[in-house]
Amino acid sequence: MQLINIGFGNMVSAARLIALVSPESAPVKRIIQEARDKGTLIDATCGRRTRTVLIMDSDHVVLSAVAPETVGSRFENEEGENADAEK
């Protein structure tokens, strides 16, 4: 199982990740509020400002204080390392 560091020692499964989005738009804010109401919101910001919203295939929404570009590059780095290990 491939895990991606989303900051402060928190990790998510790369295989379960659907999207990385910025939290500024109204639709994303609505997704966050709906997840909070349903109990499927996971806040991994450690009290800091939310910079990335991770949408998971299990209908969970994860909040991270790390920039989307950083999380995305970590995901790409993990993909590249696994491809090299398989050769």
BELVEN-V16144 format. One record per residue. N is the residue number from 1. PHI is phi in whole degrees, -180 to 180 (none if undefined). OMEGA is omega in whole degrees, -180 to 180 (none if undefined). NEAR is the number of other ideal C-beta (glycine too) atoms within 12 Angstrom. Layout:
n: (N,N)
phi: (PHI,PHI)
omega: (OMEGA,OMEGA)
near: (NEAR,NEAR)
This chain:
n: (1,2,3,4,5,6,7,8,9,10,11,12,13,14,15,16,17,18,19,20,21,22,23,24,25,26,27,28,29,30,31,32,33,34,35,36,37,38,39,40,41,42,43,44,45,46,47,48,49,50,51,52,53,54,55,56,57,58,59,60,61,62,63,64,65,66,67,68,69,70,71,72,73,74,75,76,77,78,79,80,81,82,83,84,85,86,87)
phi: (none,-96,-112,-115,-73,-110,109,57,78,-94,-137,-128,-76,-66,-69,-98,-80,-101,-151,-115,-133,-82,-86,-77,-76,-62,-61,-71,-61,-67,-61,-62,-65,-64,-66,-61,-64,-81,85,-109,-91,-118,-97,-110,-87,55,83,-95,-69,-73,-115,-139,-115,-104,-99,-106,-72,-88,73,-87,-122,-113,-101,-132,-91,-92,-62,-57,-63,-68,-63,-62,-69,-65,-63,-65,-63,-65,-61,-66,-65,-68,-66,-67,-70,-76,-75)
omega: (-178,-180,179,178,179,175,176,177,179,-178,175,179,180,-178,-177,-177,177,-175,170,-178,176,-173,-173,-173,-179,179,180,176,178,177,179,-179,178,178,177,-180,-179,-178,-180,178,176,-178,180,-177,-177,177,-180,-179,178,179,179,174,180,178,-176,-179,178,-179,174,176,-177,177,-180,178,179,-179,179,180,180,179,179,180,176,177,180,179,178,178,-179,180,179,179,178,-179,-179,-177,none)
near: (11,22,18,34,24,36,29,16,11,24,25,35,22,27,17,21,32,20,21,32,26,25,31,15,12,11,16,25,19,15,29,31,18,18,26,18,12,15,11,21,25,27,26,30,24,16,11,17,17,30,26,39,41,46,30,27,17,18,17,27,37,39,41,38,25,33,21,28,14,20,34,25,18,29,30,18,18,25,19,15,16,18,12,10,10,8,7)
